[in-house]
Each structure stands twice: as structure tokens, then as C-alpha cells.
Amino acid sequence: MPTKRGYPEGEGTAGVGPSGKTADQENAHSAAAGESSTRRTRLNEAYTTYEQVHLAMVGLKRGRATAATVHESASRALATVRTGSAASSSAVRQAAVLLARQVCAYPEADTGGVVGELVQTLGTAAPSTRSEIYRALERIHEFKGVFSASGSTAVPEPTMRQLDAAVRRDLNHAQHHLRCAALAVLALAWMRSAAAAAADGRGLFDVVCRYAADSHPKVRQTALATMARQHTLGVRLPVDTYDDCVVATKDDYEQVRLAAAELVWIVGSAYPDHPVVIHKYRTSETIRLLDDAFVKICDMVNDSSVVVRQRASAILGRFTNVDGKFLSQTFSKQVMSNLRRFAARGPRGYAGRNRGVRVGGGNRAAIPTPEGDADVESDEFRLLDSGAAGAFVHGLEDEYQEVRDAAIESITELCAASADFSAKAVDFLVDMFNDSSDRVRACAIRALTSIGDRALIQITEEQLSIALSAMKDSSSRVRAGIYRFLSVTTLARAEWMERLMSGFRANLERYAHDDQHAIYAALRALGQNHSHIVSIHLARSLLGISEHYLSREARIDDAVYAGSVILLMNTKPPSRAAIAAALPDYVSTHLPYLRDKYPDCLPADVADSVPPRLGFVKQMLSRPRPDLSISRLTLADSQKHVDGVFAAIASALEQAAAAGDAGDGTAVAAALLARRARELEALCTGDSGRDRAEPDERHLAVAHYARLVGHILDTQAAARAPPAPQRPRVLDLAARVMRGAYELAGRTAGLDAACKQALSGARVFAHAAWLAAHDLAAYDHRLADKMVRELLRRMRGAVGATSECARQRLPESMHRLEKAWHAVSRSSSNDDGGSTDPGGIPSDLPLQGFERELAAFVAAFRPMPFMPPGLCRRARARVSSQVQTAVPASQQQQQQHHYQQPTEYNHAFPLRLSLSASVGWVPRRGLLGVAVGLPTRQTLYLAPPAESVRPRQPMHWAVEWADVAVSLPLGSGESTSVRVSVVLRLPAHVPWSDAFVVRGAAVPHTHTVGEYFRRQADPALRYVCVDIADEGCAVSVNPVHVAPPASAHTRV
């Protein structure tokens, strides 16, 4: 029984047709045959609409360029171009040419066949289509090189002859766009045509030059561009083309003049010594072709088109080996005498010329010309037109900054080859410092700097005045360029140097942050170049030193003073030694500091100029300079220097241990650590001159710990200083260590256990050093017991959760201290009447043993390793605004417009502030606090309300406290300021002792155990506050007395 489709039933058996194939196979075969037949039909089918061509082009661009698709697109495109029937418009045929050009870009295409079909179509196609075919052939040659003499895709000779005949025919066509397209292909066809027998291609350029005088400007431009293209391909242009190019420089069309200017330079550079004869008034003069081409380009600087003037000004800089008299003429609008020639005259004047009209009633005749009346009876004529005279003067005075930029760049290039030209150019370039465009000013400065790099420039007083005015420029780039220019100049008189130093002083005071290093570099170069005028009198004048009276020592951090010293110390050694001997000794003692702070600004042999009486200064200067190369490294390489800092720490510790009690190795090690810390902080924060988007928190933590270790070493040195410990200095250093350890632990989020333990050990050391600075025998024995037991409690806490490294260091010392103090306690409790001080510890008790153990612990303490992880972050806060409230509305409005006006307040009422700040990397809001610095140098710490601290993201907070009440003390009545910042309120580990340690204060002898317990209950002692604001805000306040308003009950 057949199925619905007519196939017989059966499992696994298909129906078989009469041909022995299954029905599916027959259907597939018939479908393939139909598709093949359809494709063969479509290969010969032309496109009829523009949309069909466009879809084919889009399909090829989208990656569907298979061999069959490329072949089909090429065949249909050629059929469209070939048929030219009415069914396909001109736009469709032009689009088909574009499609054929696109197809040739693929390796699967038959490029030779496509080119042959296009060339054959040139005989029958419309002019617009032929123009598109010529442009397509030019692009196909760029893809495949089809018109070259050899190659797999080279076009056969018959096709080339066809192309040559078509090109020659279309060169005379009436439509200019067809002539342009034919000219572009002419050079390609000439490569393989039989007519190109001459090796230099002379016939090609004869044909092209004829069309350089075509009636249409596009054709003239194309002819000149064709010659320029041949030059880029390595073909040497004939010298005869020069005259046609010169004529084209006077063309009415801007693009023609641009192309002609390029060709004038090309031919002039190719035949520099070819003679050119200038004929005027029956007199001739012969000059070089290169010089004549230079003059012609100079004349184009006065062109009416700004584009032509810019191109001409730029081309002038390409000329080399131009005669000096023509170069000098570019800076004078009057023709110089060396460019004028006497002309022979007959008895009747110039034969064959109209005698013209009389000018001014005199006996001489003149002919009116565009440049002015030309005296035809003069005994001289000029080798160049008056328009070419002063070419660079015209270029520098042009109203468009593009022309001025191009003129300055060309002057710079020409100055490299001529010293006389450089001397003439300086005055004009210095005048450009007053240009209205900062880009032109910077360009002129670069030009002068490049001139000065080859030979120093001696400037005049007028040029110095212009440079001093330019130093006040608002652009930092222009100011930096002026400093570099001044570093390659020389001054003739010492008074000019004083004027220049006054300008530097004003800029150091105004732009100290931006210009300091650039000014110091300029002062160094000026000192090296002006040893002949830098005298002792000038040195005293710059430093403000009197010859007859003693002078106060200058501040070593004064930027103006440092700049003057840099200038004086960079003179030649004989002059430098005489100046150093005449100056006060403090100038020489400042040299080591200046050498280390500004390593590139002082000479290496500056120590030789120090007077012999200052031997210690010579010794300091003879030491090697600190290695500041770390500040020039990238952030990726700075990890290596982290290890270097720890190596320096280990070396310092070893040096301190080896020095013992007799040497000063500890102080040297502390100084080394401080210097390393400064280097690392400069690397992290970008203070070394490099821009950083965000400092490296890990490196900042390392630098902070390095400073902490330096304070520890200084504390150890002060504790064992003979003949007695320096107790005030020990208290101060212990405060720095304690506060630094709290700050580093509280501000740095993400520290691991080892880093936290290292900071805990530093706090133990600070507490022990603080306690060792007390005379425990002078205190009540119960209070002394509390003081010692707080130290032991801190030590037990540090040992309880410490690492293995700390367990090897702290327990032994802690056990000895506990044992010694237990002995003191037992002796105190068992004492039965020994001689005692009132309220103190009995004098015969073994207290000295405990003090020796405590001093030994302080001296033997060694800091633990500190290597923070890479993900640590540093807590920061930025105070964005502080607005005073509690003032009248009229005053509030006035303060908004005049924010620098002090806020008036009455002492009887609290001053109310509004604080807004953003805080980052703080784990809990309860750690935040506000610090208010009072005019009495006291600090008031406040806790903001919980509702005023809002979370923005994890560990980031926004503080909006609208009512911060501050009670100010009664002052002197003068205006003062209140500083507000954000702090971290860190819980104190040992509150009573830490309150004294962080302030660097000793416990008063009058304190008792009652005072100890009362202060333990004070909430203010539970926290150690650390400032985290990058920059706090200061509020100016003005105290006034406000009288109460009068009432009916007021007694008069």
C-alpha cells in the first residue's frame, strides 16, 4: 500500500526510481543542476539597479567573499560596464566599475582579465564611466602592480597599447574630469608603452608639462601632482620642468600653487648648481638654481591664501646650502646692496622700453608696478622681487598662528646650517615672546633653545627685558621654556644679572611649587656661563650680606637663598673659591644640605671651594651622595627597594649592636633609616617629580615603620648617653614611637598578624623607655607599683598572641623584670623600719636592680620584621566644607560672597560649625571623631552622633555633622582661627600610662594612688586620637562683645 507521498512501505528500505537512484538523490541532483544553470545565467546577467550593485559590495565587505562569489560579482560588474544598455543608467555603470575594483583586491579574483575588460570598455563607454575606469585602474595598480614590467599579474603588451591609445585620446577631451583621470593613468601607461624608449622619461614630462598650462585648474593641479608622484617613485624630474613650475606658482587656483611650490623645491634640490640666468633691462646675472628656487618660495610667503603661506613657510626650512646673502635677505624688507647690480645704459636710456611717466616732476622715469614705482632709469636692478625680501619677517608677522609656527620651524632648521643666519634670527625670535598665542611663544622658545645648544646666545638689554616680561606668563610650559632659553644665554654686565635674579626671585615666590626645579637648573647653567661677571660684590648683593656689618644667618629652606647659592657655586673653581672665602661661614655649612636636596644643581667638586677652616664641611661634602635613583623608578620596580629598606634596617641594627655603648653607630643607623624612609615616601607619593594617580599604601606603611625604627634607635642612644640619660629627649622620642605605632596600626587596614605584633612590640618599647625615664624612688610605692604592673600587663598581652619570633625575645626579659619587681614588692612588704622617704619606697630596697633590668631591656630591644601584605589600605579623610551657623542671615549671605571674612562670635555663646567630610578605609563608624584645634593650641576631641555618619560603601563613610558646638576661651580680641579635622579614636591598650606616654609627659611626683583611680575613670583617657585628614580646614573667627538688648527693666 503506498504511503501518502507515493513511496512503498517497508522498514529500512527506500523507494528506487527508474534510474536506479532514490527519490531524494534525484531531487538533490535536479536541484544542483538547476542551481548551476541559474548561476551560469546570472554570470552573464548585468546589474540593472544601483541597489543590486550596492548589495554585492556590502556582501563582499562583510566577509562573504568566496571564490564563487568573487567570480560572480566580477562577471556581472563587467557585463554591466560592457553592455551600456538603456536598462542600466550611468550611475549603475560607475558603481559596477567600483565593484570591479573592489573585487580585484581579493586574491581569488582574475585581476588580469578584469583589467583587460575595463581597458577594452574605454573605447565605447561614456565619459563619466571612462573617468571612473581610469581611477579604478590606478587603484588596482596600487593593489597588484598590474602595470609593472614583471610579475604574475602584469598586463600583456596589447592591453597596454590599447590603454595608451585611449589615454592619448582622452587627454584632448573637452570634459576636464576625464582629462584629469587620464593624466593620472598616463604615467602608468608610459611605463610599458613602446613610446617610452628614453630612459629618463623625457617624453612623459613633455606631455605632462603641456597640461600644466591647461585651461581648467583641476587639470593643472593633476598634471603637477603627477610629476610629484613620479619623484616619489624615484624618477628624476628634468630640469626643464622648473620654468613651468615657477609659472604655476602664480596660478589663480590655490591648490595649483601648493603643488607648484612642492615641485619648485624638488627640482631645485635635484639640480642645486644648475645655472639660472636672470634677464632685466638688457642686463643678465647668473645664480644657482637652488638659490633661485629659494627666492621663488620666499615670494610665496606673501600669497593671498593662508594655506599657501603656511606651506611656503614650511618648505623654506627644507632648503640646504642656500647662499648666505639670500638667507640674510629674508630678515630685511629692503633689498640689500649685495643683491643689486648696476645696469649698462645707452645714450637714450634703456632701448626698447617705454620711458614711462615722470615722477615728482624730476628728470627720472618710473613704471608703475604692483610693488611700487620702479625707477627704469636707475643704474641698478635687483636679483629678487621686492615681495621676496623679508620673507621670514612677513611670516613672523602673519595674522594666522599656523603661518607663524611654520616660519619659526623653518628658521630653526636653517639656523642649524648657518651661524650668521642664527645671529640675525635671535632678535626676531625673541620678539615672538610677545605673541598673542602661547603655542607660538613656546615654538619661538624651542627654536632659540636649539640655537643656544649649538652656541651660547649673547642677548642685549632689550632682549633681556622681553625675556623678563615673558617670565610672567601664565602658562607653565612657556615659563619652563624661558628658563631653558636663559640657560643657554650670556649677559654682558653684572647689573643685568641682578635684574635677572630679581625676576627669578619673583617667580620663586609666585610659582615655587611648579617652577623651582626649572629655575634652579637655569641658575646652574647661568653660573657656569657667567664666571666673568659673578664677583664678590654681586655675591654679597644677591645674598643680602653687608661688607661692614654682621649678617643674620639665612634660612636654609629659603628657596631664593638656595637659588643664589646655586648660581654662585656653579662658577669656575677660581672664582668660586674667592667668593666662598669672602662669604660668611654659614653659606659653606649649608652646602651639604643643598647638595643632598638638589643633587643635580651643585658641581661635584664643590668641596674644593670650601675654606680650609671648615674642614668638617669638606668631610661632609666628600661623602658619596645619597642614592636618589629610587625616585626615578617605576612603581613595578619599587618592590625591589622595599627589600632594600629592610636590608638597611637590618644593617642599622647590626651596626647598633656592634657599636655597643661606646660608639655612635646607633645615631648613624637612625639617620640612614630616616633617609631611606624619605626616599620611599617620595617614591610612593610622587614628590620626586613623577605623577602618580594613587600612592602605594604598602610602601607608605614600610616608610612609616622605617621612621619608627629610627626613633627607636634614637631613643636607645639617648637612654645610654653619658654621663646620665637625657630624660626629656627620651620622653619625647618614646612619645613619637608610641603615637607612631598607634597611628600605623589604626590607619592601615589589612595588616596581617606579624605586622600587628611588630607594632605591639614597638609600643612595649615606648612604654618601657618612658618608665625608665622616671625615678621610681621619688613616687609613692603604691603608685610606682601601678606604673610597673601596667608595663608588665602590656608585655604579657604582647607575648600572649605573638609570633614565634617574639616569643624568643620578650619572655626572657619580661621574666627578669617580673622577678626584679617581685623582689622590690617583697622587700617593701617585709620592711620593718628601715630609713624611708615620706611616702616613697624604702631606700634600702633592691630598686636599683629593677632599674638596671629595665635599662637593659630598653638597650637590648630589637624591632621585629614588618612586611605588610599587598592589599593593605591607608585610612584617609577629606574635609570638604565648613559653614558657620548661628550668625544673622545678612551675614551668612555676605560670607557666601566673601568667604575670607572672619566669622564674628561672642565668648558667652558656643561657636557652631557645620562639618562635611568623606572618609575611606575605616572599618567601624565608632572609630571616627572630630578634632577642633583651639587658638590656645589645645585640641578638643568630639565624637560625632551616629546619625551624622552614613555608610557610602564598605569601609567608606560620609560625615555630615550640622551642629558642632565649640566653646572658645576668652582671647585677646584679635582675629584668630579654628582648625577642624577628622581623627580616629583608637582604644588605648593601657589607658592611664598611654595618656602620659603619647604626650611625652612624666608623671608628677605629687600624684597618688587616688589620682590614679580617678583618672582611670576619665572617658577621655580611653582613646588615642590620630589625625587622618589629608588637609584640615581652618575657620577664621573674630571675637566681639555683643551687648544684651535694652528692655523696660534695664536701669539707665
Protein Blocks (a to p, Z undefined) as FASTA:
>chain_A
ZZfkopacdehiacddfkopafklmmmmmmmmmmmmmmmmmmmpccfbfklmmmmmmmmm
nopacfklmmmmmmmmmmmmmnopaklcfklmmmmmmmmmmmmmpmkbcfklmmmmmmmm
mmmmcfklmmmmmmmmmmmmmmnopmbmbdjkbccfklmmmmmmmmmmmmmpmblklmmm
mmmmmmmmmmmmmklmbfnlmmmmmmmmmmmmcfbfklmmmmmmmmmmmmmnopacdfkl
mmmmmmmmmpfbfklmmmmmmmmmmmmmmmmmbccdddeehiacdddfklmmmmmmmmmm
mpfbfklmmmmmmmmmmpghiafklmmmmmccbdcfklcccddddfklpehiaebjaehh
iabdcdddfkbccdfkbcbdcfbdfklgoklmmmmmpcbfklmmmmmmmmmmmmmmomkl
mmmmmmmmmmmmmpmbfklmmmmmmmmmmmmmmoccdddfklmmmmmmmmmpfblklmmm
mmmmmmmcccfbfklmmmmmmmmmmmmmmmmmlmmmmmmmmmmmmmmmmmmmmcfklmmm
mnopafkbccddddfklmklmmmmmmmmmmcfklmmmmmmmpcfklmmmmmmmmmmmmml
pcfklmmmpcfklmmlmmmmmpccddfklmmpcfklmmmmmmmmmmmmmmmmmmmmmnmm
mbcklmmmmmmmmmmmmmmmmmmnopnopacfbdcfklmmmmmmmmmmmmmmmmmmmmmp
cfbdcfklmmmmmmmmmmmmmmmmmmmghiafklmmmmmmmmmmmmmmmmmmpcfklpcf
klmmmmmmmmmmmmmmmmmmccfklmmmmmmmmmmmmmmmmmmmmmmmmpghiacdehia
cfkbckllmmmmmmmmmmmpccddddddfkbccdddddfbdcdehiafklmmmmmmmmmb
ccdddfkbccddddddddehifbfklpccddddfkopacdddddfklpccfbghiacddd
fbdcddddddehpacddddddddddddfblmlmmmmmnopacdfkbcfklmmmmmmpmkl
mpccddfbfbacddddddddddddddfklcZZ
